[in-house]
Amino acid sequence: MKKLLLVLLIPIFTSCSCEPEDLARLALSGMETMMGEGFMPSEEIRALGDFQGMSVNLSKSYGEPATIFLKLENGDPVKLGQGRESLARKCAELYLNDFENAKEYEQITVQFFQTDPQNPQNVAMEEYAFQVKDFGLEDS
């Protein structure tokens, strides 16, 4: 039965004239519909540090503060420069202003990850935590 299902699905996926970018946009829009508008980090955040990768993890564990983890990967070292904390704060501010459900969280943690191009197993991480209430989100 599994082989039959696979055989039936292959023509659907191989005959699709959709571009991979269109499929990715569709998946992301579905994710934003579930999680809330602005869940995915904006291109404006990417441009601040020329980040190669961005992701978000939301955590609401009993006994722990509800936290947004904004993971930013392999930024331009020149753009990251010496003002990493102010860059982290700016990224947090942009994210919180875009994410419609930001007020449901107490804390946002911005994580900068840098991978050594010579040895991908070497990873450096810096983390900056901010209180969501300090960003003065307007009530809608």
N, C-alpha and C positions, 0 to 999 in steps of 0.2 A: 504494500500500500504506500509506503514512504517513497519508493522508487517511482511509482506512478504519479504521486503528487509532485515530486521533483521534476519529472519529465513534463508535466503540465505547466509548471511555473517557469521553466527555462525559456520557452518561446515568449512568454510575457515580458520577462526582463531583457531578453536579447533583442526583441523587436521594438522596445520602447525608444522613442526618438527623443526622450528627455536628456538634457545635458546633466552631467553629474552635479554641477552647481545648482541647477534647478531642484534636483532631488534633495540636496543639502539644505537649500532654503526652505523647502517644504517641511523637512524634518525639524528645522529650527523653529519655524512658525508654529508647528504642533507643540513643541516644547514650551514656547512662550505662552501658548494658549493654556496649557496645564499649569505652569508655574507663575504666570503673571507677566504682563507687558514689561519689557525691559529686562527680563531675566538674563538674557545673553549679553555679555559685555559689548559695548559699542566700539565702532571703529575709531572713535575719538580717543578712547582709552588706549587702544592698540598704538595709535600714532604718538601718544605722549612719550612712550619709551621704545617705539619700534619693536614691540613684542612679537615674537614668532608664534606664540601660543597663548591662549587665554581660556580659562574655564572657571566655573562657579560651583560651589558645593554649599548647600544649605543644611544647617544642623539645628534641630530642635530636640534635644535630649532632656529627659526629666532630670531636674537638679542642676542643669548646666544652662548658661545664658544662650538664648537663641542666637546663632552666629551665622553670618555670611562669610564664606571663605572665597576670596577673589585671588585666583592663582594666575600669575603673569610670568610667562616663560621666555627666557633668552632675549632679553631686551638689549638694545644698543648700549654698550658700556659708556659711551660718551654722553648719551642722553640721560643715563642713570646717574652719572657723575657723582658729586658729593652730596647732593640734596635728595637722597633716597627717601627720607621720612616725609619731606614736603611733596615729593612725587607720589608716594603711597597715599597721602592724604588727598591729593587732587584726584587720583584714580578712584578712591573710595567715594569722594563727593560726587563725581560724575556718575558712578554706578548707582549710588543711592538715589540720585535725582531721576535716573531713568527707570529704576525698578519700582513698579507700582505697589508691590507688597513689602517694601523696605521697612515700613513702620512696624511690621510684625516681628522684627529682629532687634535685639539689644546691642549687638556688637558686629562690627565688620573687621575682618582680618585680611590684610593685603599681604600676599606672599610673592616675593620675587625669587624665581628659580633661575640659575645660570648653570648650563651644562658645559663641561670642558669639551671643546670640539676634538681634541686629541684623544680623550678618554671619556666616552659618554657615561661611564659609571661614576665619574666624579661630578657631583652636583653640589652647588652651594645654594643655601636658602636663607633669605632674610624675611622677617615677618614683623608687621606693624599692625597693632590692634587699636581700633577706635570705637568709641561709643556712638551708636547711631543717633541718639538724642542730641549729641553735640553738633550735628549738621543742620539742625533746625528745619527739618522737613516740614513743608507746609501741609496743613490738613486739607484734604480734598473733599 
